[in-house]
Amino acid sequence: MNRRNFLTLTGTFTGGTLLLPNFLHAFGNQSGLVKGEQCLVFIQLNGGNDGLNTFIPYDNPLYYELRTKIALSKDNIISKNKGMAFHPALKNFAEIQEKGDLTILQNVGYPNPNRSHFRSQEIWQTASDSNHYLNEGWLGRYLDLQCKEHQPTAGINLDTIDNLALKGNEPNFITVKDPNRFKIRNDKDENIKLSDNPQLDFVRKIANSVTEGSAEIQQALAKSTTEISYPKTNLGKNLEWIARLIKGNLNSKVYYTSQNGYDTHDNQLAIHQRNLEELDAAVYSFYSDLKTANLLQNVTLVVFSEFGRRVKDNGNGTDHGTAAPMFIIGGSNQGKVLGNNPNLSDLDEGDLKHQIDFRSVYAALLKHKLAFDAESIGINTKPFVGLF
């Protein structure tokens, strides 16, 4: 079995249980991360969230001229401020922002944008230029340098598939669908013959760390409870697990999850409303949970999508666009709206021109939250000023 195939086997546990032979359990423990350190939590909105109908330039008449079918009425939007307002489904986002715990970055994107879902997600996950292809994610590269030894729970991905953002040379993250069921079982076969494969030591190290990763997750869950009611949605459950692991001192540096359904070419008003309501409820429970536990200052939640939608509607929805807002919650952020309001009269082939490079946001997160120089992992964009 080659190294890549073995990592595929050991790095993902979407079913929650992995069967390992006894001989792979016999190696030493890895050191955990220091308690009390900052961590980052990411929610990726898959499909391309329509930023213009999320944080709305209601005071710009072009918004209504270009979106005759899907523009939201001024009477329905909420928390109006300096020409911008929230979608009515985001009442909790508005409350968090009013409390000073939510920063909104407007017009976030990158030069020469790509409107393909797969490629644009890849660009965001690797922090590459649009014409540059990388095999490792930006967080995976960070974890490679952060973890002096192989650390299986340095990153946690709550999803059914692996996330490229966390992929590095060493698998310092685990993907798991249900942490409560993520346990290692023994097959009781004591007659395993070891291979002469020169990478066996690597195999042993990875398998042993996977075993420890399961144990660390169970220990964290055992030390934490849920004090806040979470919605019974996939995103709600994933954020509840993440909060449990944080409160249980798992001490992972990065947590990642996603929400699907934002590719709103048709029937956008109903679909977008439903998705944002789910996002709003799940995030507010997570926010309230961490605030009650006095941990919000140590946790920075980042909400983003691979691109926004086109400015003009297509009749009943919107097609793939470019720049969109990005949301930062917790982590002692400044609670501001940063960047100019969307310029609907100066477009790039019908799309918004980006003002903030997403990689500058990554660089700021690494610098201020993780005390890490983004240039060390190839992000040469200067950290965005004013987030923290």
N, C-alpha and C positions, 0 to 999 in steps of 0.2 A: 504494500500500500504506500503510495507516495505521500509526501508531506501535505500537499494541497488537499488531497482527498481526506486525509486524516483530520485536518482542521475543519473540513466541512462536517465530518461526523461528530467531532467533539465540541465544536463551537456553537452549535444550535440545539436547543432543547424545547422545541415548540410543543411537544407532547407532555413535557414535564417530567419524564423519567428516562434515565439512561442506564443500560445494563453494562457493567464493567467486570472483567475478571479480577479475582482477588489479588493477583500479583501487582496490579497497578495501584493498589491502595497502600503500598508499603514504603512510601517515600516521605521525606521530611516536610514539615509545614512551611508555608510561605508567610512572610510578615505582612500584616495588614496596613492600611493607610492610617495616618494619625487622626484621632478623634477630633471633632470640632472644626475640621477644615471646610472650606467652601466647596459647594458642588454645583454643577450645572444640570438643568433638566430641560430637555427639548421636546416640543410637540411639533411634528411636521404635518402640515395640512396638505395631503396628497391630492393632486388634480389641478392645482392652480386656483387659489382663492381669489375671488373678485374683491380686491382691496377697495375699489371705488364704492362698492355697496357694503363695505364693512366699516370703514371710517370715511364718512361721506362729505364731499365738498359741496354741501347743500347751498352755499351762498354764491356759487358760480352758476350763472344761467346756462352755460354750455353743458353742464351735467344733465340738465333736463332736455336740452335740445338734442343731444347725442344719444340719450337713453329714453326715448319716448315710450318704450314698453316696460322697462324694468326700473326706472328711477323711483326712489323712495320719497314719499311725500314729506314735505317739511313739517307737517302736522304729526307724523309718526316717529320721526327720528328723535334721538334722546341726547342729553348732555351737550347741547350746542355750545361751541366755544371757538371764537376767532374763525368763523366760516366753516368749521368742521363739526361733525356729530357722529355718534355711534348708531349702528343698525339697532332697531328696537329689541332684537333678540339678545343684545349684549348689555343688558342692564347691569349685570354684575361687573363686567369689565369697566363700565362707566363708574360704578361705585368704587372699585379698586383704584381707578385713576384719580378720582376726587379725593381719596384718602392719601394720595401721594405715593402709592406703591406700584404704579404702572407707567412706564415710559413708552410712548409711541414714536417709532422712527418712520418717517414718511419717505416714499419714493425709493425704497431699497431695491437694489438690483445689481447689475454688473455690465461692463462694456460688451458690445457685440452680443446681445442676448440671444439665446437659443430657445425656440418655442416648442421644442420636443419635451414631453414630460420626462422621459428617461434621461435624456442628456442634461436637461436643466437640473434635475435632481442630483445627477452625478456631479455637476459643477458645484452645487451648493454643498454636497457631502464631501468633496475632496478639496474645496477651496482653490480650484484651478482656474486658469484663464479659460475662456470659452473655446479656444483652439488648442488647448493643452490637455492631455489625457493622463491621469494618475491612477495607479492601482490601489493606493492606500488612502483612507479617509483622513481628514484633518484631525479628528479626535483620536484616531488610531495612531497617527504619527506622534501626537502629543503623548499618548499613553506609553508608546515605545520608549520615549525619553524620560517620562515621569517615573515609570516603574523600573527600579534598578534590577529587580528580579521579576520573573513571570508572576503576574498578579491577576487571577482569573476574574475577580469581581471589581476591578478598577472601573469598568464600564458595565452598565446593565441596560439591555435593550428589551423592552416589554413589547413584544410583537410576535407575529407568526413567521417572520423571515428575518434574516440578518440585515444589518444596515451598513452600507459602505462607509458611512462617516466614521464608524468605530473600527474599521478594519486596519490592522497594522502588520508589521513583520511578525509580531508576537500576538497571539490571541488573548489580549488582556481584557476581554469582555465576554459576556455570556448573553445569549438571546434566549428568553424564556417566556412562554405564554402565560403560565400560571405558577407563580413562585411557591404557592402552598403545596403544589404537587411535584415540585422540582426536587426529587430525592434520588440518590444513587443507590441502586440495589446490587447485590452480589449474585453471581451465578453459581457459586459454590464449587466451581470446577478447579481443582487444585492441580490438574495435569496439563496446564498450559505450557506449550513449548515455545521458548523465545526464538525469534527470528534472528538471522545474522545480518539483517538490514542495518546498515551503518547509521540510520537515523533512529534507532531504537531508543537511545537516550532521550532524544527529543520527544518521541512518542510517550515514554514514561513520564517525562516532566509535564507534558500537557494533560495526560490522563489523570495524574495525581492532582494537579491544580484544579481540574474539573471536579474531582471528588471533594476537594476542600471548598471550592466555590459553592457547591450544594450545601455543605455543612454551614458555611458562613451565612448563607441566605436563610436557612432554617433557624439559626441562632438569632439573627436580626428579627425575624418574624416573632420568635418566642418572647422577645424583649419589648414588643410594641403592640399596641392595640389601636383600633380606629375609634376616635371620639366624635367624629363628625360624620353625618350622613352623606354618602356619595350616591350619585345617580347610578342606576343599574344599566349603564351603557358600557361598551367596550372601553371607551376612553375613560369613563368614570372609574371602572375597575382597575385599569392600568395605573391611573394616578393615585388611586388608593393604595395599590401595592407599592408604588414608589415612595409614597409618604410613610408607609409602614417600614420600609427598608431604611429610610433616612432616620426615622425616629428610633429604630432599633440599632443605630450606629453601625450599619454595614460599611459606611465610610467610602463608598464608591465616589469617584470624582465626577462621573458623567452618567446620567440616566436619559434614556431616549424612548420615545413612543410616537405614535402617529394616529391620524384620523383621516379616513378616506372620504371620498364623495364630492370633491370640490370642482370636478370637471363639468361645469354647468353650461353646456352648449344649449340646452333646452330646459324649459320649465324651471328656470333659475330661481324665481322668487320663492317658490315653495320649497325647493331643495335647499337653497342657501339658508333660508329661515330655519329649517330643521337642523342643518349642520351647525349653524352658529348657536342655536339654543343648546345643543348637546355640548358644544365646546364651552359655552358660557357657564353652564351648570357644573361641569366637571372641574373646570379651572377654579371656580369659586369655592368648591368644596376643598380642593387641594390647598388653595390660599388660606382658607379659614382654618384648616387642620394644622398647617405649619405655623400660622400666627398664634393659635391657641397653645401650641407646643413651644412657643418662643424660639422658633427655628427659621422664620422667614428671612431674617437678615443673613443667614448662612446659605440660603438656597436661591438661585437665580433661575427663573423659568423663562424660556425663550420660545415664542410661538412664531412660526414662519411658514411660507409656502414656496414652491419652486418658481413660481411667477404669478403675476396678476392676470387680469383679463383685458381684452381690448376696450378702449374707451367707448366706442359706439356699439350699441347692442346689435344682435343679428336678427332681431324680431321677437324672440322669446327667451333669449339667453345671451351669452357672450362667448367669444372665441379666445384662444390663447393670446396672452399679452406679455407684458414685461414687468415693470416695477410695481411694487405693492408695499403696504405697511408691514412692519415687524413689531412685535410686542415683547417688552421685557417687564417681568413682574418679580418683585422681591429683590433680594440681594442688596438692599439699601440703594436702589436706583433713585434717580432724581425726580421721578414722577412728572416728567415734562412731555410736551409734544415737540419733537425735534425734526428739523427739516421744513422746507417750505410746503405750503399747500399744493396739491397736484396742479400743474399747469396744463389745462385742457386746450389751450390755444397754440401750444408749441409742442407738437407731437412728432414722433419718429415713425412714419408709415402707419399712423393711426394708433400708436402706442405711447404710453408715458415714457419720458426720458428719466432714467434713474439719476438720483442725486447723491445717494449714499451707497457706497460699495459694501455689500454684505460682509466682505472679508475684513473691512475696518471694524465692523461690529464684533466679529470673531476675535480680532486682535485685542479689542478692548476687554472682552470677556476673559481672555487668557491672561492679560496683564493685571487687571484689577481684581479678578476673582480667584485666579489660580497662580498668580505671581510668576507668570511664564512669558518668555519672549516669543512672539509669534514668528519672528524671522527664523527661529531655530527649526521650524517645520515648513519653511518655504512660503509663509504668508508675509509678503513684503509691504503690504498696505499698512499705513500708519494707523494706530488705534483711534477709533472714533472718540472725539472729545465730548464730554458732557453727559455720559450715561450714568456714571457713579461719582 
